Amino acid sequence: MLSRLFLPALLALAIPALAQQKNTASLKVIDKKDEVIFDYKKTGAPMPPMRLMPYYDTSSYIANTEQVIKDSIAHKKNKKHNKEVIQDKSKVEITDKDINDGNNLFVMMFNPTCSHCEDQTERMEKNISYFSKSKLILISTPQMRQYIPNFVKNFHTAEYPTITVGTDSSGFIDKAFLYQALPQINIYDADRKLIRIFSGEVAIDSLKQYIE
């Protein structure tokens, strides 16, 4: 008898609960549909969020302990010390906010063991005078980090203030790489919107029009 009385009551409670779950699920689906999904490889698209784990080669800069102490003291007194490398070395991670300087940005996705990437790096270094304002970010996958020290050492990238070499820690490459050829150079304007993508080696003359 009691079970007959409780059954309708349980059903009365269960039906609104199921309806509420259904509405919640519907909201989730709607929210997902309303998400803005960018095609980061299309011209005009915003630059994907970037987190770069930079690699710094200090061997060419640190001559002896006394010099390091002097530079450290000078840097503490003046944050705009001309040895910008010291300030950079305090950055364990570089984000897109750190490179938001109002100039065009060149992001080269590369493999430090790739001969084409080596040739492209050498080509840009020989014409580094063009890149006085536009920064060059050389970004590789985390799996390639063990090869970067040799790459940085062989190509002396630490000697060029506008070049930063490191590994991706935000999935930037997955979002921006066309998976066609290495290196790939993505050029972003001052607002960090995609202007142009170059796949494979590219001549400096082709880059000049985008260099500020």
C-alpha positions as CSV (number, residue, x, y, z in Angstrom):
1,M,0.0,0.0,0.0
2,L,2.8,2.4,1.0
3,S,4.7,1.5,-2.2
4,R,1.7,2.5,-4.2
5,L,1.6,5.9,-2.5
6,F,5.4,6.6,-2.8
7,L,5.7,5.6,-6.5
8,P,3.7,8.6,-7.8
9,A,5.6,10.9,-5.5
10,L,9.0,9.6,-6.7
11,L,8.0,10.0,-10.3
12,A,6.9,13.5,-9.6
13,L,10.3,14.3,-8.2
14,A,12.2,12.5,-10.9
15,I,10.6,14.1,-13.9
16,P,11.6,17.7,-13.0
17,A,15.1,16.5,-12.2
18,L,15.5,14.8,-15.6
19,A,14.1,17.9,-17.3
20,Q,16.6,20.0,-15.5
21,Q,19.5,17.7,-16.6
22,K,18.2,17.9,-20.2
23,N,18.1,21.7,-20.1
24,T,21.6,21.8,-18.6
25,A,22.9,19.6,-21.4
26,S,21.2,21.7,-24.0
27,L,22.8,24.8,-22.6
28,K,26.2,23.2,-22.7
29,V,25.7,22.3,-26.4
30,I,24.5,25.8,-27.1
31,D,27.5,27.3,-25.3
32,K,29.9,25.1,-27.3
33,K,28.3,26.1,-30.6
34,D,28.7,29.8,-29.6
35,E,32.4,29.4,-29.1
36,V,34.6,31.3,-31.5
37,I,36.9,28.9,-33.3
38,F,39.7,30.6,-35.3
39,D,41.4,29.3,-38.3
40,Y,44.8,30.5,-37.3
41,K,46.2,29.7,-40.7
42,K,44.0,32.1,-42.6
43,T,45.1,35.6,-43.5
44,G,43.8,38.1,-41.0
45,A,43.4,35.6,-38.2
46,P,44.8,36.5,-34.8
47,M,48.0,35.0,-33.7
48,P,47.5,31.9,-31.5
49,P,48.4,32.4,-27.8
50,M,52.1,31.9,-27.5
51,R,54.3,30.6,-24.7
52,L,57.9,30.2,-25.6
53,M,60.5,28.5,-23.4
54,P,63.6,30.4,-24.6
55,Y,67.1,29.0,-24.7
56,Y,69.9,31.4,-23.9
57,D,73.5,30.7,-24.9
58,T,75.6,32.5,-22.2
59,S,79.0,31.1,-23.3
60,S,79.7,34.0,-25.7
61,Y,78.7,36.6,-23.2
62,I,80.2,35.4,-19.9
63,A,83.9,35.9,-20.0
64,N,84.6,35.5,-16.3
65,T,83.0,35.7,-12.9
66,E,84.2,39.2,-12.2
67,Q,82.6,40.5,-15.4
68,V,79.3,38.8,-14.5
69,I,79.3,40.5,-11.1
70,K,80.0,43.9,-12.6
71,D,77.2,43.5,-15.2
72,S,74.8,42.3,-12.5
73,I,75.5,45.3,-10.3
74,A,75.1,47.7,-13.3
75,H,71.8,46.0,-14.3
76,K,70.4,46.5,-10.8
77,K,71.2,50.2,-10.9
78,N,69.8,50.7,-14.4
79,K,67.2,48.3,-15.8
80,K,67.8,49.8,-19.3
81,H,71.4,48.5,-19.2
82,N,72.7,48.0,-22.7
83,K,73.3,44.3,-22.0
84,E,69.8,43.3,-22.7
85,V,70.7,39.7,-22.5
86,I,70.8,39.9,-18.7
87,Q,67.2,41.1,-18.6
88,D,66.2,38.4,-21.1
89,K,67.8,35.6,-19.1
90,S,65.4,36.4,-16.2
91,K,62.5,35.3,-18.4
92,V,61.9,31.6,-18.0
93,E,58.9,31.9,-20.3
94,I,58.1,34.4,-23.0
95,T,54.5,35.1,-23.9
96,D,52.8,37.0,-26.7
97,K,52.4,39.9,-24.3
98,D,56.2,40.2,-24.0
99,I,56.6,40.6,-27.8
100,N,53.7,43.1,-28.2
101,D,55.9,46.0,-29.3
102,G,53.9,47.6,-32.0
103,N,56.0,46.2,-34.9
104,N,55.6,43.3,-37.3
105,L,56.6,39.9,-35.9
106,F,58.3,37.1,-37.8
107,V,57.7,33.6,-36.3
108,M,59.7,30.8,-37.8
109,M,58.6,27.3,-37.0
110,F,61.7,25.1,-37.4
111,N,63.5,21.9,-36.7
112,P,67.1,22.6,-35.3
113,T,68.3,19.5,-37.2
114,C,66.8,20.7,-40.5
115,S,69.3,21.9,-43.2
116,H,66.7,24.1,-44.8
117,C,66.0,25.7,-41.4
118,E,69.8,26.3,-40.9
119,D,70.1,27.9,-44.3
120,Q,67.1,30.2,-43.6
121,T,68.5,31.2,-40.3
122,E,71.9,32.0,-41.8
123,R,70.2,34.0,-44.6
124,M,68.3,36.1,-42.1
125,E,71.4,36.7,-39.9
126,K,73.3,37.9,-42.9
127,N,70.6,40.5,-43.4
128,I,69.9,41.2,-39.7
129,S,70.3,44.9,-40.3
130,Y,66.8,44.8,-41.8
131,F,65.3,43.5,-38.6
132,S,66.1,46.4,-36.4
133,K,62.5,46.7,-35.3
134,S,60.8,43.5,-36.4
135,K,61.5,40.6,-34.0
136,L,62.4,37.1,-35.1
137,I,61.0,34.2,-33.0
138,L,62.4,30.8,-33.9
139,I,60.1,28.2,-32.3
140,S,60.4,24.5,-32.3
141,T,58.6,21.6,-30.6
142,P,59.5,20.6,-27.1
143,Q,60.8,17.3,-28.4
144,M,63.6,19.2,-30.2
145,R,64.9,21.1,-27.2
146,Q,67.9,18.8,-26.8
147,Y,69.2,19.9,-30.2
148,I,68.7,23.6,-29.7
149,P,71.9,24.3,-27.7
150,N,74.0,23.2,-30.7
151,F,71.9,25.1,-33.1
152,V,72.2,28.3,-31.0
153,K,75.9,27.8,-30.7
154,N,76.5,27.1,-34.4
155,F,74.5,30.0,-35.6
156,H,75.4,32.5,-32.8
157,T,71.8,33.5,-32.4
158,A,72.5,35.0,-29.0
159,E,74.5,37.7,-30.6
160,Y,71.4,39.1,-32.3
161,P,69.1,41.0,-29.9
162,T,66.1,40.7,-32.3
163,I,66.3,36.9,-32.5
164,T,64.8,34.6,-29.8
165,V,65.1,30.8,-30.0
166,G,63.0,28.4,-27.9
167,T,60.4,25.7,-27.7
168,D,56.6,25.8,-27.9
169,S,54.7,25.3,-24.6
170,S,51.3,26.4,-25.7
171,G,50.4,24.4,-28.8
172,F,51.2,27.3,-31.0
173,I,52.8,25.1,-33.7
174,D,49.7,22.8,-33.9
175,K,47.5,25.8,-34.5
176,A,49.7,27.7,-36.9
177,F,51.7,25.1,-38.9
178,L,50.5,24.1,-42.4
179,Y,52.4,20.8,-42.3
180,Q,53.8,21.4,-45.7
181,A,57.5,22.3,-45.4
182,L,60.1,23.5,-43.0
183,P,60.9,26.2,-42.2
184,Q,57.6,28.0,-42.1
185,I,57.6,31.7,-41.5
186,N,54.4,33.4,-40.3
187,I,54.3,37.2,-40.4
188,Y,52.0,39.1,-38.0
189,D,51.3,42.8,-38.0
190,A,51.4,45.2,-35.1
191,D,48.0,44.0,-34.0
192,R,49.2,40.4,-34.2
193,K,47.0,39.5,-37.2
194,L,48.4,37.1,-39.8
195,I,49.7,38.9,-42.9
196,R,51.5,36.1,-44.8
197,I,52.8,32.5,-44.5
198,F,55.9,31.3,-46.3
199,S,56.5,27.6,-46.4
200,G,60.0,26.4,-47.1
201,E,63.1,28.6,-47.6
202,V,62.3,32.1,-48.7
203,A,64.5,34.9,-50.1
204,I,65.1,38.1,-48.1
205,D,63.7,40.1,-51.0
206,S,60.4,38.3,-50.5
207,L,60.4,39.2,-46.8
208,K,61.6,42.8,-47.2
209,Q,58.2,44.3,-47.8
210,Y,57.0,43.0,-44.4
211,I,60.0,44.1,-42.4
212,E,59.7,47.3,-40.5
